[in-house]
């Protein structure tokens, strides 16, 4: 018995949403880790170490980039979830 096209599309969208959620989680973990490293450097006093200050600047730039990517991934995930909900509703209404 072959699956209807709607079911295959719905399954593919569910997989995509799951993958986007995992990617979003990874970005979030990296951002938190960068913030923790930055906080550790800041609490040590940052006694004028030029290399440490440069690394802090790099981490801040990376953190900003990750936050931007995280926001984009969140937006895309929301759009995909909206589409999945719509398809599910259409599928349920079509099956009645």
Rosetta constraint file for C-alpha pairs under 8 A:
AtomPair CA 3 CA 7 HARMONIC 6.33 0.50
AtomPair CA 3 CA 8 HARMONIC 6.69 0.50
AtomPair CA 4 CA 8 HARMONIC 6.69 0.50
AtomPair CA 5 CA 9 HARMONIC 6.18 0.50
AtomPair CA 6 CA 10 HARMONIC 5.98 0.50
AtomPair CA 6 CA 87 HARMONIC 7.62 0.50
AtomPair CA 6 CA 91 HARMONIC 6.85 0.50
AtomPair CA 7 CA 11 HARMONIC 6.06 0.50
AtomPair CA 7 CA 91 HARMONIC 7.99 0.50
AtomPair CA 8 CA 12 HARMONIC 6.15 0.50
AtomPair CA 9 CA 13 HARMONIC 6.11 0.50
AtomPair CA 10 CA 14 HARMONIC 6.12 0.50
AtomPair CA 10 CA 84 HARMONIC 6.52 0.50
AtomPair CA 10 CA 87 HARMONIC 6.82 0.50
AtomPair CA 10 CA 88 HARMONIC 7.20 0.50
AtomPair CA 11 CA 15 HARMONIC 6.28 0.50
AtomPair CA 12 CA 16 HARMONIC 6.23 0.50
AtomPair CA 13 CA 17 HARMONIC 6.10 0.50
AtomPair CA 13 CA 80 HARMONIC 7.22 0.50
AtomPair CA 13 CA 84 HARMONIC 6.36 0.50
AtomPair CA 14 CA 18 HARMONIC 6.14 0.50
AtomPair CA 14 CA 84 HARMONIC 7.15 0.50
AtomPair CA 15 CA 19 HARMONIC 6.16 0.50
AtomPair CA 16 CA 20 HARMONIC 6.09 0.50
AtomPair CA 16 CA 80 HARMONIC 7.99 0.50
AtomPair CA 17 CA 21 HARMONIC 6.07 0.50
AtomPair CA 17 CA 77 HARMONIC 6.22 0.50
AtomPair CA 17 CA 80 HARMONIC 6.45 0.50
AtomPair CA 17 CA 81 HARMONIC 6.74 0.50
AtomPair CA 18 CA 22 HARMONIC 6.30 0.50
AtomPair CA 19 CA 23 HARMONIC 6.16 0.50
AtomPair CA 20 CA 24 HARMONIC 6.00 0.50
AtomPair CA 20 CA 73 HARMONIC 7.00 0.50
AtomPair CA 20 CA 77 HARMONIC 6.16 0.50
AtomPair CA 21 CA 25 HARMONIC 6.15 0.50
AtomPair CA 21 CA 77 HARMONIC 7.09 0.50
AtomPair CA 22 CA 26 HARMONIC 6.26 0.50
AtomPair CA 23 CA 27 HARMONIC 6.29 0.50
AtomPair CA 23 CA 73 HARMONIC 7.93 0.50
AtomPair CA 24 CA 28 HARMONIC 6.17 0.50
AtomPair CA 24 CA 70 HARMONIC 6.12 0.50
AtomPair CA 24 CA 73 HARMONIC 6.23 0.50
AtomPair CA 24 CA 74 HARMONIC 6.94 0.50
AtomPair CA 25 CA 29 HARMONIC 6.18 0.50
AtomPair CA 26 CA 30 HARMONIC 6.23 0.50
AtomPair CA 27 CA 31 HARMONIC 6.15 0.50
AtomPair CA 27 CA 66 HARMONIC 6.40 0.50
AtomPair CA 27 CA 67 HARMONIC 7.93 0.50
AtomPair CA 27 CA 69 HARMONIC 7.77 0.50
AtomPair CA 27 CA 70 HARMONIC 6.14 0.50
AtomPair CA 28 CA 32 HARMONIC 6.19 0.50
AtomPair CA 28 CA 70 HARMONIC 7.05 0.50
AtomPair CA 29 CA 33 HARMONIC 6.10 0.50
AtomPair CA 30 CA 34 HARMONIC 6.12 0.50
AtomPair CA 30 CA 66 HARMONIC 7.85 0.50
AtomPair CA 31 CA 35 HARMONIC 6.18 0.50
AtomPair CA 31 CA 63 HARMONIC 5.69 0.50
AtomPair CA 31 CA 66 HARMONIC 6.36 0.50
AtomPair CA 31 CA 67 HARMONIC 7.13 0.50
AtomPair CA 32 CA 36 HARMONIC 6.11 0.50
AtomPair CA 33 CA 37 HARMONIC 6.20 0.50
AtomPair CA 34 CA 38 HARMONIC 6.12 0.50
AtomPair CA 34 CA 59 HARMONIC 6.39 0.50
AtomPair CA 34 CA 63 HARMONIC 6.57 0.50
AtomPair CA 35 CA 39 HARMONIC 6.04 0.50
AtomPair CA 35 CA 63 HARMONIC 7.50 0.50
AtomPair CA 36 CA 40 HARMONIC 6.13 0.50
AtomPair CA 37 CA 41 HARMONIC 6.25 0.50
AtomPair CA 38 CA 42 HARMONIC 6.13 0.50
AtomPair CA 38 CA 56 HARMONIC 6.34 0.50
AtomPair CA 38 CA 59 HARMONIC 7.26 0.50
AtomPair CA 38 CA 60 HARMONIC 7.99 0.50
AtomPair CA 39 CA 43 HARMONIC 6.10 0.50
AtomPair CA 40 CA 44 HARMONIC 6.35 0.50
AtomPair CA 41 CA 45 HARMONIC 6.96 0.50
AtomPair CA 41 CA 46 HARMONIC 6.20 0.50
AtomPair CA 41 CA 52 HARMONIC 7.82 0.50
AtomPair CA 41 CA 56 HARMONIC 7.85 0.50
AtomPair CA 42 CA 46 HARMONIC 5.86 0.50
AtomPair CA 46 CA 52 HARMONIC 7.11 0.50
AtomPair CA 46 CA 53 HARMONIC 7.32 0.50
AtomPair CA 48 CA 53 HARMONIC 7.44 0.50
AtomPair CA 49 CA 53 HARMONIC 6.20 0.50
AtomPair CA 50 CA 54 HARMONIC 6.10 0.50
AtomPair CA 51 CA 55 HARMONIC 6.13 0.50
AtomPair CA 52 CA 56 HARMONIC 6.08 0.50
AtomPair CA 53 CA 57 HARMONIC 6.25 0.50
AtomPair CA 54 CA 58 HARMONIC 6.26 0.50
AtomPair CA 55 CA 59 HARMONIC 6.08 0.50
AtomPair CA 56 CA 60 HARMONIC 6.05 0.50
AtomPair CA 57 CA 61 HARMONIC 6.21 0.50
AtomPair CA 58 CA 62 HARMONIC 6.10 0.50
AtomPair CA 59 CA 63 HARMONIC 5.88 0.50
AtomPair CA 60 CA 64 HARMONIC 6.17 0.50
AtomPair CA 61 CA 65 HARMONIC 6.20 0.50
AtomPair CA 62 CA 66 HARMONIC 6.05 0.50
AtomPair CA 63 CA 67 HARMONIC 6.07 0.50
AtomPair CA 64 CA 68 HARMONIC 6.24 0.50
AtomPair CA 65 CA 69 HARMONIC 6.25 0.50
AtomPair CA 66 CA 70 HARMONIC 5.88 0.50
AtomPair CA 67 CA 71 HARMONIC 6.10 0.50
AtomPair CA 68 CA 72 HARMONIC 6.28 0.50
AtomPair CA 69 CA 73 HARMONIC 6.02 0.50
AtomPair CA 70 CA 74 HARMONIC 6.00 0.50
AtomPair CA 71 CA 75 HARMONIC 6.19 0.50
AtomPair CA 72 CA 76 HARMONIC 6.19 0.50
AtomPair CA 73 CA 77 HARMONIC 5.94 0.50
AtomPair CA 74 CA 78 HARMONIC 6.13 0.50
AtomPair CA 75 CA 79 HARMONIC 6.32 0.50
AtomPair CA 76 CA 80 HARMONIC 6.18 0.50
AtomPair CA 77 CA 81 HARMONIC 6.07 0.50
AtomPair CA 78 CA 82 HARMONIC 6.14 0.50
AtomPair CA 79 CA 83 HARMONIC 6.24 0.50
AtomPair CA 80 CA 84 HARMONIC 6.12 0.50
AtomPair CA 81 CA 85 HARMONIC 6.12 0.50
AtomPair CA 82 CA 86 HARMONIC 6.18 0.50
AtomPair CA 83 CA 87 HARMONIC 6.11 0.50
AtomPair CA 84 CA 88 HARMONIC 5.98 0.50
AtomPair CA 85 CA 89 HARMONIC 6.08 0.50
AtomPair CA 86 CA 90 HARMONIC 6.12 0.50
AtomPair CA 87 CA 91 HARMONIC 5.95 0.50
AtomPair CA 88 CA 92 HARMONIC 6.05 0.50
AtomPair CA 89 CA 93 HARMONIC 6.04 0.50
AtomPair CA 90 CA 94 HARMONIC 5.96 0.50
AtomPair CA 91 CA 95 HARMONIC 6.16 0.50
AtomPair CA 92 CA 96 HARMONIC 6.67 0.50
